[in-house]
């Protein structure tokens, strides 16, 4: 565990079972509270209804899970969520029974798969029938309306709704705003996901030895998260030795050598669909680390510590960036693209960039209670050599205190 938490005014992670696993009585209320947040965001924008295709948005609004990765590239299941009125889940053909127990869903219908892949020359006709059905729902259940929110669908679907007189808006804004602030007991689902993934990383770390391939070690995490009812890993971010710098080099068949750094970012869509997102860098073998390796690790650690300490409710994104740990010049060009980002069912709003990037890529806002955020660091010299990736996941609680959610030890040899 991080030993500087008291000095930073950050609460330590909890492992108490009652804090890390929602009860069977709490789960239905969490789902209903999430749906209520979505509806509130739609109402505040005078949007009659949202049609959600993104599987993370469908799961957030309804609690239903089905073929998450497949659904992220195929518009073959979706949810109709009105600002007021019955919620309709359009489920993949033959899967209607999967969500029949959920309190958030009033009706389940077979989905119309609106893509060329499914329909070829009939795509236009199927899309028109899809739009007619959505139009009928809005007319009957919402009393009509001028605004419909849509995301992750085909462009032809948006055109079809527009032809029926609707103003089509991007559903990402209301959904991101809904998800950014956690409802009561939602944090228990996040902690549950993290505890499971931390055990998976322990198994991965134990497999790191000279001669093992990156892919072989990486597979240990995959095996564990599937065994603990997680969904999938979004990226392949584990690399070793010279492949640790620059960052974002994907896991490979390279064999890890003794004395090399091994860096990873979990990026796991875990238990209950919640992201477990923390990063660590390990030293392979039993040799002592080099001075350079220890210096890299210390810089990354100091960046994480400083920026965690600055994470307080009421601080603006730009203020946070200005107060951030100053990256030495030779490491700036390969900095991680974000200082911090929101996290829930995956990476989400807000997105806080470095002070150097505020004018071109940044936006302002306020760190507020209810947010869960990841604080990021990557330290790699612009001339090459190895790099260090570290990241922690935190929760800004309703009482204003900040709690560290992730709980995986740092490498004592590298930290010195």
TIBA-779055 format. One record per residue (C-alpha): residue in three letters; x, y negated, z negated. Coordinates in steps of 0.1 Angstrom, whole numbers, padded with zeros to 4 digits, always signed. Example, Ala and Ser with C-alpha at 12.3 -4.5 7.8 and 13.67 -1.06 7.14 Angstrom:
BEGIN
ALA+0123+0045-0078;SER+0137+0011-0071;
end
This chain:
BEGIN
UNK+0000+0000+0000;UNK+0010-0036+0005;UNK+0027-0047-0027;UNK+0023-0085-0021;UNK-0015-0086-0022;UNK-0019-0102-0056;UNK+0004-0131-0046;UNK-0016-0136-0015;UNK-0049-0135-0033;UNK-0061-0105-0013;UNK-0081-0077-0028;UNK-0066-0042-0023;UNK-0083-0015-0002;UNK-0107+0007-0020;UNK-0110+0045-0018;UNK-0140+0049-0041;UNK-0164+0073-0024;UNK-0194+0050-0032;UNK-0176+0022-0013;UNK-0164+0042+0016;UNK-0195+0062+0027;UNK-0230+0049+0031;UNK-0258+0071+0015;UNK-0285+0087+0036;UNK-0309+0062+0021;UNK-0287+0032+0031;UNK-0281+0042+0067;UNK-0316+0035+0081;UNK-0316+0000+0064;UNK-0282-0008+0080;UNK-0296+0001+0114;UNK-0326-0021+0108;UNK-0305-0050+0095;UNK-0283-0048+0126;UNK-0314-0049+0149;UNK-0327-0079+0130;UNK-0294-0097+0136;UNK-0297-0091+0173;UNK-0334-0103+0174;UNK-0324-0134+0154;UNK-0298-0143+0180;UNK-0322-0138+0208;UNK-0348-0160+0191;UNK-0323-0188+0185;UNK-0317-0189+0222;UNK-0353-0186+0233;UNK-0345-0153+0250;UNK-0376-0130+0255;UNK-0356-0098+0255;UNK-0321-0083+0261;UNK-0314-0053+0283;UNK-0283-0036+0269;UNK-0261-0012+0289;UNK-0228-0015+0269;UNK-0228+0016+0248;UNK-0214-0003+0218;UNK-0242-0028+0221;UNK-0268-0001+0224;UNK-0254+0016+0194;UNK-0252-0016+0173;UNK-0288-0026+0181;UNK-0304+0009+0179;UNK-0280+0033+0162;UNK-0281+0057+0192;UNK-0250+0075+0204;UNK-0248+0094+0236;UNK-0219+0099+0261;UNK-0202+0067+0250;UNK-0173+0068+0275;UNK-0194+0080+0304;UNK-0220+0053+0297;UNK-0193+0026+0297;UNK-0188+0031+0335;UNK-0222+0044+0345;UNK-0254+0023+0341;UNK-0274+0053+0333;UNK-0288+0046+0298;UNK-0299+0013+0283;UNK-0320-0003+0256;UNK-0348-0029+0259;UNK-0346-0051+0228;UNK-0372-0079+0227;UNK-0369-0108+0203;UNK-0402-0095+0190;UNK-0421-0063+0197;UNK-0413-0026+0203;UNK-0378-0015+0212;UNK-0375+0009+0241;UNK-0345+0032+0246;UNK-0341+0043+0282;UNK-0321+0075+0277;UNK-0302+0096+0302;UNK-0324+0122+0317;UNK-0328+0153+0295;UNK-0314+0135+0264;UNK-0346+0118+0251;UNK-0346+0140+0220;UNK-0313+0127+0207;UNK-0326+0094+0193;UNK-0361+0105+0182;UNK-0353+0101+0145;UNK-0340+0065+0146;UNK-0361+0039+0128;UNK-0350+0012+0152;UNK-0366+0027+0183;UNK-0403+0026+0190;UNK-0404+0044+0224;UNK-0380+0066+0244;UNK-0383+0067+0282;UNK-0361+0084+0309;UNK-0336+0059+0323;UNK-0334+0048+0359;UNK-0298+0051+0369;UNK-0292+0020+0389;UNK-0260+0027+0408;UNK-0248+0039+0442;UNK-0232+0069+0426;UNK-0266+0083+0416;UNK-0288+0070+0445;UNK-0268+0063+0476;UNK-0292+0048+0502;UNK-0320+0047+0476;UNK-0301+0023+0453;UNK-0321-0008+0463;UNK-0355+0010+0458;UNK-0344+0024+0424;UNK-0332-0010+0413;UNK-0365-0026+0423;UNK-0384+0000+0403;UNK-0361-0006+0374;UNK-0368-0044+0375;UNK-0405-0038+0378;UNK-0405-0017+0347;UNK-0385-0043+0327;UNK-0408-0070+0340;UNK-0438-0050+0329;UNK-0424-0046+0294;UNK-0417-0083+0291;UNK-0452-0092+0303;UNK-0470-0068+0281;UNK-0448-0068+0249;UNK-0433-0103+0249;UNK-0461-0123+0266;UNK-0439-0130+0295;UNK-0409-0153+0293;UNK-0383-0172+0313;UNK-0350-0159+0298;UNK-0337-0123+0299;UNK-0302-0113+0286;UNK-0283-0087+0305;UNK-0248-0072+0304;UNK-0228-0043+0319;UNK-0254-0037+0346;UNK-0251-0041+0383;UNK-0252-0074+0401;UNK-0282-0061+0421;UNK-0301-0056+0388;UNK-0295-0092+0378;UNK-0307-0104+0413;UNK-0338-0083+0410;UNK-0348-0099+0377;UNK-0340-0133+0391;UNK-0363-0127+0421;UNK-0391-0119+0395;UNK-0388-0154+0381;UNK-0365-0148+0352;UNK-0335-0168+0342;UNK-0308-0141+0336;UNK-0283-0148+0308;UNK-0253-0129+0297;UNK-0262-0108+0266;UNK-0226-0107+0254;UNK-0229-0141+0236;UNK-0259-0132+0213;UNK-0246-0097+0207;UNK-0211-0109+0198;UNK-0225-0134+0174;UNK-0248-0108+0159;UNK-0219-0083+0154;UNK-0194-0108+0140;UNK-0211-0110+0106;UNK-0215-0077+0088;UNK-0249-0068+0073;UNK-0251-0053+0037;UNK-0234-0019+0034;UNK-0221-0020+0070;UNK-0186-0024+0056;UNK-0190+0011+0041;UNK-0191+0025+0076;UNK-0160+0006+0085;UNK-0141+0019+0055;UNK-0152+0054+0062;UNK-0138+0051+0097;UNK-0105+0037+0084;UNK-0100+0064+0058;UNK-0105+0091+0084;UNK-0081+0075+0109;UNK-0055+0069+0082;UNK-0054+0106+0076;UNK-0050+0112+0113;UNK-0021+0088+0115;UNK-0004+0107+0086;UNK-0006+0139+0106;UNK+0007+0120+0136;UNK+0036+0105+0116;UNK+0045+0140+0102;UNK+0048+0153+0138;UNK+0074+0127+0148;UNK+0107+0145+0151;UNK+0136+0145+0176;UNK+0126+0162+0208;UNK+0088+0159+0205;UNK+0071+0140+0233;UNK+0051+0109+0227;UNK+0020+0126+0241;UNK+0025+0156+0217;UNK+0026+0133+0187;UNK-0002+0111+0199;UNK-0025+0142+0203;UNK-0024+0148+0166;UNK-0045+0117+0160;UNK-0069+0127+0188;UNK-0075+0161+0172;UNK-0081+0147+0138;UNK-0105+0120+0147;UNK-0127+0144+0167;UNK-0127+0167+0137;UNK-0140+0139+0115;UNK-0168+0128+0139;UNK-0151+0099+0155;UNK-0159+0089+0191;UNK-0127+0083+0210;UNK-0094+0063+0212;UNK-0098+0032+0235;UNK-0061+0029+0245;UNK-0029+0050+0247;UNK-0006+0026+0228;UNK+0021+0047+0213;UNK+0057+0045+0225;UNK+0093+0051+0214;UNK+0128+0037+0217;UNK+0133+0014+0247;UNK+0096+0017+0256;UNK+0086-0002+0225;UNK+0095-0035+0241;UNK+0077-0051+0258;UNK+0045-0039+0242;UNK+0015-0023+0260;UNK+0036+0006+0274;UNK+0013+0036+0273;UNK+0020+0070+0257;UNK+0041+0093+0280;UNK+0060+0126+0282;UNK+0092+0109+0270;UNK+0110+0129+0243;UNK+0115+0109+0211;UNK+0151+0107+0200;UNK+0166+0106+0164;UNK+0171+0071+0151;UNK+0145+0055+0175;UNK+0115+0034+0166;UNK+0080+0048+0173;UNK+0052+0022+0175;UNK+0015+0027+0177;UNK-0018+0009+0177;UNK-0047+0031+0166;UNK-0076+0015+0185;UNK-0100+0043+0174;UNK-0137+0040+0178;UNK-0143+0061+0147;UNK-0169+0073+0123;UNK-0204+0057+0128;UNK-0190+0040+0159;UNK-0167+0016+0140;UNK-0133+0006+0151;UNK-0103+0015+0129;UNK-0076-0008+0142;UNK-0042-0010+0125;UNK-0006-0007+0138;UNK+0025+0008+0124;UNK+0061+0014+0135;UNK+0081+0044+0123;UNK+0117+0056+0124;UNK+0123+0090+0139;UNK+0146+0113+0121;UNK+0166+0111+0088;UNK+0193+0086+0099;UNK+0194+0051+0083;UNK+0179+0023+0104;UNK+0202-0001+0122;UNK+0205-0037+0111;UNK+0187-0048+0142;UNK+0158-0024+0135;UNK+0155-0037+0100;UNK+0156-0073+0111;UNK+0128-0067+0137;UNK+0107-0049+0111;UNK+0112-0076+0085;UNK+0101-0103+0110;UNK+0070-0084+0120;UNK+0062-0078+0083;UNK+0067-0114+0074;UNK+0044-0125+0102;UNK+0017-0102+0090;UNK+0021-0113+0054;UNK+0020-0150+0061;UNK-0009-0148+0085;UNK-0029-0126+0061;UNK-0024-0151+0033;UNK-0038-0178+0056;UNK-0070-0159+0063;UNK-0095-0178+0042;UNK-0132-0187+0046;UNK-0137-0222+0059;UNK-0104-0223+0078;UNK-0109-0233+0114;UNK-0093-0211+0142;UNK-0070-0240+0151;UNK-0060-0246+0115;UNK-0052-0209+0112;UNK-0030-0211+0143;UNK-0012-0242+0131;UNK-0004-0225+0097;UNK+0007-0193+0113;UNK+0042-0178+0108;UNK+0066-0195+0133;UNK+0080-0170+0158;UNK+0117-0174+0164;UNK+0123-0188+0200;UNK+0139-0156+0214;UNK+0108-0136+0205;UNK+0081-0160+0216;UNK+0077-0149+0252;UNK+0069-0113+0241;UNK+0045-0123+0213;UNK+0013-0104+0209;UNK-0015-0123+0227;UNK-0036-0129+0196;UNK-0029-0139+0161;UNK-0061-0123+0149;UNK-0093-0110+0164;UNK-0127-0099+0151;UNK-0134-0062+0148;UNK-0165-0041+0143;UNK-0175-0014+0167;UNK-0146-0024+0188;UNK-0126-0056+0192;UNK-0150-0085+0191;UNK-0155-0122+0184;UNK-0136-0142+0172;UNK-0103-0143+0192;UNK-0077-0165+0176;UNK-0046-0173+0198;UNK-0012-0187+0189;UNK-0007-0225+0186;UNK+0012-0224+0219;UNK-0018-0210+0237;UNK-0046-0230+0221;UNK-0050-0256+0249;UNK-0050-0230+0277;UNK-0067-0200+0262;UNK-0081-0209+0228;UNK-0113-0221+0213;UNK-0122-0234+0179;UNK-0145-0220+0152;UNK-0146-0212+0115;UNK-0135-0181+0096;UNK-0166-0172+0077;UNK-0179-0147+0051;UNK-0191-0115+0067;UNK-0163-0114+0093;UNK-0139-0085+0096;UNK-0107-0093+0114;UNK-0074-0078+0124;UNK-0041-0097+0119;UNK-0016-0088+0146;UNK+0022-0089+0151;UNK+0046-0077+0178;UNK+0083-0086+0176;UNK+0105-0079+0206;UNK+0135-0098+0219;UNK+0131-0114+0253;UNK+0164-0097+0264;UNK+0151-0063+0256;UNK+0159-0036+0230;UNK+0133-0021+0207;UNK+0102-0038+0193;UNK+0080-0035+0162;UNK+0042-0035+0162;UNK+0023-0041+0129;UNK-0014-0049+0123;UNK-0038-0050+0094;UNK-0076-0050+0092;UNK-0093-0073+0067;UNK-0128-0083+0055;UNK-0139-0118+0045;UNK-0165-0109+0018;UNK-0197-0127+0010;UNK-0182-0139-0023;UNK-0154-0157-0003;UNK-0127-0132-0013;UNK-0106-0115+0013;UNK-0102-0077+0011;UNK-0076-0056+0029;UNK-0094-0027+0046;UNK-0066-0008+0062;UNK-0044+0012+0038;UNK-0015+0028+0055;UNK+0021+0024+0040;UNK+0048+0005+0057;UNK+0080+0023+0065;UNK+0102+0019+0034;UNK+0135+0026+0052;UNK+0128-0001+0078;UNK+0114-0026+0053;UNK+0144-0021+0030;
end
